[in-house]
């Protein structure tokens, strides 16, 4: 499928991801781009009941597929998998060097303080409340998120926001938006589950990826409209 095509992901309750293979957006001898549904782990967990994951589902059709980066279980959207260990090293290096442009779409509570801006707050694990993370100005790792307000609905007092993480910390977008005073709707872990919303999931979706093909150098761009 050409990179310019943008298949739509059906809305899914975060606890019940659809069965079967994830939707493939792009596939060649070097890599795969797939859409992870909300509620599905990126890689296997430690316990027996957490073995179902996107990577294993993809490996049913592409046995050499290997994880390059991850999305939180409750986040949906675009993910890249490598075909083999050599490509995994190449693509992993691109992500580590921040040579991959990533964008997320979120619906948050309230109205952001500006039309666009940066959230530059160091993050660390909140050990007593794992797996939560927290802003830690003393021992936290540098973490930077750029945001752009897309729209605000006065009736619900919610905003649609485009997010571009410049670092890749665990739960970075969720904690940064919470610290800004605009938690992501549906985020039960950080106290904004909002059962009245009827969404049944975290309203966070990885909707765009852009990077150079690790073998050919061709510029690749992928998009997936948010299902909410």
C-alpha positions in Angstrom: 0.0 0.0 0.0 1.5 3.4 -0.9 2.7 5.5 2.0 0.2 8.3 1.1 -2.8 6.2 1.8 -4.4 6.7 5.2 -6.6 3.7 6.4 -9.0 4.5 9.2 -8.8 2.6 12.5 -12.1 1.5 13.9 -12.9 2.8 17.4 -12.2 0.1 20.0 -12.6 -0.1 23.8 -9.1 -0.1 25.3 -9.7 -3.4 27.2 -10.9 -5.3 24.1 -8.7 -5.0 21.1 -10.0 -6.6 17.9 -8.8 -10.2 17.2 -6.6 -11.1 14.4 -3.7 -9.4 12.6 -3.3 -5.7 12.9 -3.9 -3.6 9.8 -0.7 -3.3 7.6 -0.1 0.1 6.1 3.2 -0.6 4.4 5.4 -3.7 3.9 8.6 -4.4 2.1 11.8 -6.5 2.7 13.1 -4.0 5.3 10.2 -2.9 7.4 6.5 -2.9 8.2 4.2 -0.1 9.3 1.1 -1.2 11.1 -1.8 0.3 13.1 -1.9 -0.8 16.7 -5.4 -0.8 18.2 -6.0 0.6 21.7 -5.8 -2.1 24.4 -3.2 -4.2 22.8 0.4 -4.4 24.2 3.2 -3.6 21.8 5.4 -6.5 23.1 4.7 -9.4 25.4 4.4 -8.7 29.2 5.9 -10.8 31.9 2.8 -12.7 33.1 1.0 -15.4 31.1 -2.1 -13.3 30.5 0.0 -10.6 28.8 1.5 -12.7 25.9 -0.9 -11.4 23.3 0.6 -8.4 21.7 1.0 -6.5 18.4 4.5 -7.9 17.7 3.4 -11.6 18.0 0.3 -11.0 16.0 2.4 -9.5 13.2 4.9 -12.4 13.4 2.1 -14.9 12.5 2.4 -13.5 9.0 5.9 -12.0 9.1 8.1 -14.3 11.3 11.1 -11.9 11.0 9.2 -8.9 12.3 10.9 -7.3 15.3 9.9 -4.4 17.5 11.7 -1.1 17.0 9.7 1.2 19.3 6.6 1.0 21.4 3.2 2.6 22.1 1.5 2.4 25.5 -1.1 -0.3 25.7 -4.0 2.1 25.7 -2.6 4.3 22.9 -3.5 3.4 19.3 -1.8 4.3 16.0 1.2 3.8 13.8 4.1 1.6 14.7 7.2 0.5 12.8 8.5 -3.0 12.9 11.8 -4.1 11.3 12.3 -7.2 9.1 15.3 -8.9 10.8 17.9 -7.9 13.3 20.0 -5.8 10.9 17.1 -3.5 10.0 16.1 -3.5 13.7 19.5 -2.0 14.5 19.3 0.6 11.6 15.7 1.7 12.5 16.5 1.6 16.3 19.4 4.0 15.6 17.1 6.4 13.7 14.7 6.5 16.6 17.6 7.0 19.1 19.0 9.8 17.1 15.6 11.5 16.8 15.6 11.1 13.0 12.0 10.0 13.0 9.2 12.6 13.1 6.3 11.4 15.2 3.0 13.1 15.8 0.1 12.2 18.0 -3.5 13.5 18.3 -5.1 13.8 21.7 -8.3 15.1 23.2 -7.6 16.9 26.5 -9.6 18.5 29.3 -9.9 22.3 29.2 -8.2 24.8 26.9 -4.5 25.0 26.5 -2.7 28.2 27.7 -1.5 29.0 24.1 -2.1 28.0 20.5 1.2 26.3 20.5 4.1 25.8 22.8 6.6 23.5 24.5 6.4 21.4 27.7 9.9 21.1 29.0 9.7 19.1 32.2 12.0 16.3 33.4 10.4 12.9 34.1 11.1 9.9 36.3 9.4 6.8 37.6 7.0 7.3 40.5 8.2 4.2 42.2 5.6 4.0 45.0 2.9 4.2 42.3 4.4 2.2 39.4 3.8 2.2 36.5 3.0 5.9 36.9 5.6 8.5 36.0 6.1 12.0 37.5 7.7 15.3 36.9 11.0 15.3 38.8 13.0 18.5 38.6 15.9 17.1 40.6 16.5 13.6 39.2 14.2 13.4 36.2 15.4 12.8 32.6 15.1 15.7 30.2 11.8 15.5 28.4 10.3 17.8 25.7 6.9 17.9 24.1 5.8 20.4 21.4 2.1 21.0 21.1 -0.4 22.7 18.8 -4.0 23.5 19.6 -6.3 22.3 16.8 -9.7 23.2 18.2 -11.6 23.8 21.5 -15.2 22.9 22.2 -16.7 25.3 24.7 -19.7 23.0 25.3 -17.5 20.2 26.6 -14.5 22.3 27.5 -12.2 19.9 25.7 -9.5 20.5 23.1 -8.0 18.6 20.2 -4.2 18.8 20.3 -1.4 17.8 18.0 1.6 16.6 20.0 5.2 16.1 18.8 7.4 14.4 21.4 11.1 15.3 21.0 12.1 12.7 23.6 10.7 9.3 24.2 10.1 8.9 27.9 7.5 6.5 29.3 4.0 8.1 29.5 5.7 11.4 28.4 2.7 12.9 26.6 0.2 11.8 29.4 2.3 13.3 32.2 3.2 16.4 30.3 -0.4 17.2 29.5 -1.4 16.5 33.1 1.3 18.8 34.4 0.0 21.5 32.0 -3.4 21.2 33.6 -5.0 19.5 30.6 -5.0 15.7 31.2 -5.9 13.4 28.2 -9.5 12.3 28.3 -9.9 8.6 29.2 -6.6 8.3 31.1 -7.6 6.3 34.1 -4.0 5.9 35.3 -3.6 9.7 35.7 -7.0 10.5 37.0 -9.0 11.6 33.9 -11.0 8.5 33.0 -14.2 10.6 32.6 -16.7 7.7 32.4 -19.4 10.2 31.2 -17.5 10.6 28.0 -18.5 7.2 26.8 -15.2 6.8 24.9 -14.1 3.7 26.7 -10.5 4.4 25.9 -7.6 6.8 26.2 -8.0 9.5 23.6 -4.4 9.4 22.3 -3.5 8.2 18.8 -0.2 8.1 16.9 -1.4 9.6 13.7 1.8 10.4 11.7 5.3 9.1 11.1 8.0 10.2 8.8 11.5 8.9 8.3 14.0 7.9 5.6 13.9 4.3 4.4 16.9 2.4 6.1 17.9 0.7 2.8 17.0 3.1 0.0 17.0 6.4 1.8 13.5 7.2 0.3 11.5 9.7 2.3 8.5 7.8 3.8 5.5 9.5 5.3 2.5 7.7 6.9 -0.7 8.9 8.4 -3.7 7.4 10.2 -6.6 9.5 11.2 -7.6 9.3 14.8 -10.7 7.1 15.4 -12.2 9.6 17.8 
